[in-house]
Amino acid sequence: MAIRGERAGTGSPRAIIVAPMNLRTVAATRYVTPLREGGSLPAIVEGDDAGLYVVKFRGAGQGSSALVAELVAGEIARALGLPVPEIVLVTLDADLARTEPDPEIQDLIRASAGLNLALDYLPGAAMFDALADPIDAALASKIVWFDAFVSNVDRTPRNPNLLVWHRRPWLIDHGAALYFHHGGTGYRGRAADRFAPIADHALLPLATSLPDADAVLPSRLSPAIVRDILALVPDDWLVPSTPYADASERRAAYDDYLLARLHPPRAFFEEAAACASRARTTTR
């Protein structure tokens, strides 16, 4: 059993509930519009369930590793009780490219035929504004802790990757997390990294309860939950890379890395706490 999100009715927020961990699979039936503010050119598509989804394409620049990061980090956030739109798997037919006039989009769709990843589209959501959308210290601290744990470099003041929907912040776009997996070397050796980029986190000055977050959150990521999350990753996305010969070895390496990173003393937490203290000092 694990914490997951579930639809609570059309246009209303998802409830955080306890349910068996799994991902729905939908088939893309219509390419609606690109979201050109994203470097990997995500898009809104319609699924065969009549829902709208923001699709991240495995044919984009960072390939399937970005989808692995999106899925694993997003479901870790959900397990921690943080608000994340529902994540689904999306099957994409290359024939969808025929109706698109843009050659770049045509190439992207064709290169992404098969299984991709998407987040539930939140209609009417607005981008987070630190002045207009206050976040309390407890939630800010949990988000900072989470981003330090998964080494997410992409929640800065310029690009916070937070949406406000139904007066609640929602975490999106975790494809840049777990960036160590782009290096082609053993993952476990990076588990003790302090993650200096947390100094640029959008919510760092608000994260005054980081010790409280560190006291609570690790217990929500038991070995069983971490392995359940990793089991959601399709084998096709875990392409062999040095020094891992196959998908099972790469999945085991993620497992080793994440569990080792949770083991105290947690250097990523110490770095985040030190950076938060400096941020509060400079903003006084």
N, C-alpha and C positions, 0 to 999 in steps of 0.2 A: 504494500500500500504506500502511496506517496501523495504529496500535495499537488493538486492540479487545478486548472481553471476549467470552467464549464459555462456554456451559454446560459444566460439567465433571461432570455427573451430578446426579441429583436430590438436593437438600439439601446439596450440596457447593459450595465457593467456585468462582467462575469463574476460569479461567486468563487471564492477560494474554498475548495472542498477537498475531502479525502476520498480518493477513488483509485482503482487499479491504474497503474501507469501504462499508458499507451498513446499512440498518435493516430488520429484519423487520417485517411488518405482520400483526397478528392481529385477529380480530373478537371483540368483547365478546359473550359469550353469557349472562352472568349478573352482575347487580350484587350483590355480596356484602355489603359494609358500608361506611358512610362513615368517614372518619378525621377526626373533628371537631376534632382539635387543629390542623389546618391551616386557615388563614384562607380559602383558596379552596375548601374542602370537597372535597379529593381523596377517592378511594374505592378499595377493593379490588374488582376485578372478575375474573371468570374468562374466559379466552380460549378460542377454538375449538381451541387446542392443549392444553387442559386445564391450562394454567399459570395462576398467580395474578399479578396485576399491580396496582401502585398507579397509578391513572389521574389525570392532571392534565387538567381539562376546559377546553376553549377557551371555553365559555360562562360561565366564572367571571369574577370581578371584573376582573382585568387582561387578560382576553381572550387573543388568540393571541400577543401579544408575550411573555407569560409562558412560553408553550410554546416560542417561539423561544429565549428565554434558557435554558430548561431543557435543550433539545437542544444548543445551541451550546456552552454552558458545560460541560455534562456530557461531550460528546465531546472538548472541549479537555482536560479533566481526564484523560480516558482516553489521549489522545495524549501527555500528559505522564507517563504511567505511574502515575497515581493510581487507586485502586480505586473504581469507580463501578458500580452494578448495571446490567445490560443495559438499554438504552433501546430501546423499540419504538414503532411507530405503532399506534394502536388505532382501528378503525372502530366507531362507536357508532350503533346503531339507536334512533331515538326511541321505538320500541315498548317498549323496556326500562322506560320510565317507568311503564307501566301497572300493573306489579306492586309499585310503591313507594308506601307509605302516606303518606310525608312530602311535602307539597306543594313544599317547597323543593327537595328532591332531584328530584322530577318535573320542575320547571321547569329545573333545571340540566341534566338529561339531554336534555330536548327542545332546549334552547339549544345543546347540544354535539353534536347529530347530525352525523355525518360523521367526519372524521379528527381524532383526539386523540393525546395522548402518554402513555406510561406507563413506569415503571421496574419491573423484575423485583422481585416481592415476596420478601423474605428472611425465611423463616419462623423464628421464634424469636430474631430479632435484638433486641438491647437498645440503648437509647439510651446514647450515650457518657457516661462519668463520668470526669472528669479525674483523680480520685483512684484509682479502681479500674481504669482502662484507660490505662496509660501509653503515650505515643507518643514515639518517639525523635526527637531534634532534627532529623535529616535529613528525615524524613517531615513533621514539623510545619512545617518551613521551606518545603518544597515546597507544602504546602497553603496556607500564608499567601501565598506568592508567587502561586500560582494565583488565590486569591480577590482579591488586589489587582489582578491583571491583568484579570480579568473584572468587576471592581467589584461583588463579591458582598457585600451588606450583611447577609446572613442566616447568619452563623456566629459567634454571640456566646455567652458563657458561659450565658446564659439559654436559648438555643435553638441549640445547636451544629450541628444538622443533620448529625450523624455517627452512624451505627449501628455497633455492634460485632457482628460475625457471624463465627463460626468463629475467634474470637480476633483478628479483623482489623478495623480501622476501614474503613467504607464511606461515601463522600460522597454525600449526597442533597440534594434540594430546592434547585435553582439557579434557580428561577423569578424570584427577586428580583435576579439578576445582570443586567449590561448595562442598568442602569436608565436610562441616558441615552436609550434609545429611546422612553421615554414622554414625552419633552419636545417632540417635534414639530419639532426643529431639526436642522441639519446635524450628523452624527455625528463626522466627522473632526476637527472643532474641539475635541472633548472628549478626544482621544487622549492629550494631554499632562497630563490631570488627575492629581493626586497621590493621590487617593482617601484622604482623611482618615479615613473610617469604619473603616479597617483597625485603628485604635487600639483598637477594641472586639472584636477577633477573639479567639475562645476559646483559640486555641493560641499567641497572640503571645508569652507568656513563655517558651515552649519553642522558639521559632524562632531558635535560636542559630547556624544555618548558612545564613542567608539569602544571604550572598555566594556560597556554593557553589551554592545553588539557582539564583541569577541567572546563574551562569557556565555552567550546564548546560541549563536548561529552554528558553530561547529557541530554541536550535538544533533542538529537537524540534517546533517549530511553523513549518515551512517554509511559504512561500506556497502551495505545492501542497496541503499538509495542511489549511491554513486554508480554502482554497477547496473542498476535498473535503468538509469539515465543513459549510460553508455550503450546499453543493449538496444536503445531506440535508434542508434545511428545505423543507417543501411550499410551493408558491407561494401557496396559499390562506391561509397564516398571515402572509404578508408583504403585508398590506393596504396600499394606498397611504396615505402620510401626508406632510405637508409636510416637506421640499420634494421628496419622491420620488413620481414619477408612477405607478410600477408596481413589481411584485415584483422585477424584475431590477435596478432602480435601488436599491431598499432592500438587496438582497443585496450589491451592489457597495459600498454605503456601509458595511456591516458589515465587508467585506473591507478597505476603506481604513482604517477605524478600528482594527481588530485588528493589521494589519501596521504601521501607524504607531505603535501603542502598544508594539510590540516593538522599535522602533528606538531605539538608545541615544542619549543617556542616558535611562534609564527612570525617570521621576519617580515612578511608583507603587512601584517597588522602593526608591527612596531614602526615600520616606515610610514604607514598611513597616519598613525597617531602622532608621530613627530611632525609630519607635514601639516596636519590639521592644527597643531599647536602653533606652528609658525604662521599659518594663514590667519588665525585669529589674532595673533600679535600684530601683524601688519595691517589688519583692517580696523584696529581700534583707533 
